[in-house]
Amino acid sequence: MNAVNDNIGTPVARGLNVLILMAMVFIAISVTLLLCFGVILMTENSISQDLMEKLAASGKNMAAKMYSVSFFGGAIIGAMWFFVLNILRKVVKTLLGGDPFVPENISRLRLMWIVIALAEILRIIIVNLSTVGEVTLDLRPGTWFVVFVIAALAEVFRHGAELRRDAELTI
């Protein structure tokens, strides 16, 4: 297998770059909509009043402000995931350039797992804030597995960068 140093990368890396861009667009639209709905529910208007009446009729008597907390929290978490995707895109760009074992990717991967862990903790807090009278610990093992895998990859990249530096010094 030959190393790709033509600045266009492998087909998988190019496809991943496109998928990341599409996900970033989707998340940006979602965050914008969540913010809009949160603002609508925070203000006194006919839309929020109509929605609250329909929810009250269905037996869900939560205040509009509690729903807006969920919307704003979802927007913050979405923004955090947008940030993670932006970091991942920078890592993929180094892969497209044929040089992924750069010191910047080590700090990028470390930042990624920290932001994902914080987003998950924030999600648990928001779920508990938006449910009145209930406190739940809704852990998602898949998310924590991703956090641990990315943390391990950061160490793999650190080791790869050290090996590369040692090889350059050997010559």
N, C-alpha and C positions, 0 to 999 in steps of 0.2 A: 504494500500500500504506500503510495507516494504522498508526501506532505503537499498541501495545497498552498502555494505562495503567490498566486496570481491575482490576489485581492478580489476574487469573486466567490471564493469558498466552494464548498460542496453543495450539491443540490439540497441536501437535508438542511444545511445551515441557511441557505437562501430561503427555503420554504419556512423555516422557523422564524426567520426575520419577518417575513410577510405575515405569518400568523400572529406574531407579537404585535405588529402594527395594527392588524384588524382588531385584536383584543383591546388595544389601547383606545382605538376609536369607539368601540362598544362601551368600554368603561367610562370614557369621557362623556358620552351621551347619557349613560345611566346616572352618573354623578350629577350632571346638569338637571336631569328630570327629578332626581331625589331632592335636590336643593329647591327646585321650583315647588314641588309638592309640600315640602317642609315649610316654605314661606307662606304658601296658600293656607295651610292649616294653622299657622301661627297668627294670622291676621283674621280679623272679623270680616267675613264676606259671605256672599250667598253660596258659594261653592262649599266652603267648610261647614256652614250651617246645614246645608242640604245633606252633606255626607254624614254629619253627626246625627241628624234625624234618622237617616236610614240605618246607621249602626245601632242607634238606640232601639229602633223597631226590631232589629234582629237579635237583640239581647246583649249586645256588646256595648256597654256603657263606659267607655274610656273617654277621657278628655282629649280634645284635639291636640293639646300640647303634648300629651303622651305619644300620640301618633307622630307628631312633628319631631320628637326626640328620636324616634325610630328612623324617620327619614333623614334627619341630619346625621345621625350616627352611621347609617348606611352610606351616606355621601362621604363621610370621613374615611370609613373603611374602604370604600371604592377608590378614593384618592390615594390611600396607602397602597392598594393593589396596583394602581396606575404607576405609582412610584417604583414598585417592585418590577413591573414590566419594563419600565424605562431603564432600570439598572440591568435587567436581563438582556435588553436590546444592546446595551453597551458591551456586555460580555460577548454576545453573538457577533457584534461588529469586529471584535478582536479575533474571533474565530474565522470570520470571513476574510480578515486580513492575513490569516495563516499563523497568527502568533497569540494563542490564548493564554499562555503561561506568563503573563506580565504581572508585576506586583499590584497594579490597579485592580485586577480582577479578584485578587485575594480580599481586598477591602470591600469590593463591590458585593462579593458573595457573603461576606460577614454581615454587611449592612442589610442584604436581602433577608437573611434568616431572622435577623433582629426585628425588622419591620413586619415580616409575616407573623412572628410570635406576638408582637405588640398588637397587630390587627386582630388576631384571634382573641387575645385577652380583652381588647376593647369590645369585640363582638359579644363576648360573654357578659360583660358589664352592661352593654346596651340592652341585651335581651332581658336581663334582670331589672333594669330601670323601666323598660316599657311594659313589663307585666306587673300589674298591681297585686301585691299580697303574696306573690310566689317568688321564691328564690330557687333557681335551678343552676346546676353546674353542667351545662351542655358542652361537653368536650367532644371535639372531632378528632379522632385518632389519625385520620388521613392528613389533616393539616399539620399536626405535630410530627408525623412521619416525614413530611416534606421539609419541615424546619430542621430536623435532625440530618436528613440527607444533604441539604444545602450546607449545613454546618460542616459535615464531613467532606463535602466537595471543596469547601474553602480550605480545609487542611490539605487536601490532595493538591490543590493548585499551589498552596504555599510550598509544599514539598517539591512539586514539579519546577517551580521557579528557582528553588535552591539548587536542585540538580542541574538545571540549565546554567545558572550562574557559575557553579563549580566546573561544569564542562567548558564554559567560555574561558575561565581562568586557567584551566589545564593546558590549553593551547598556547 
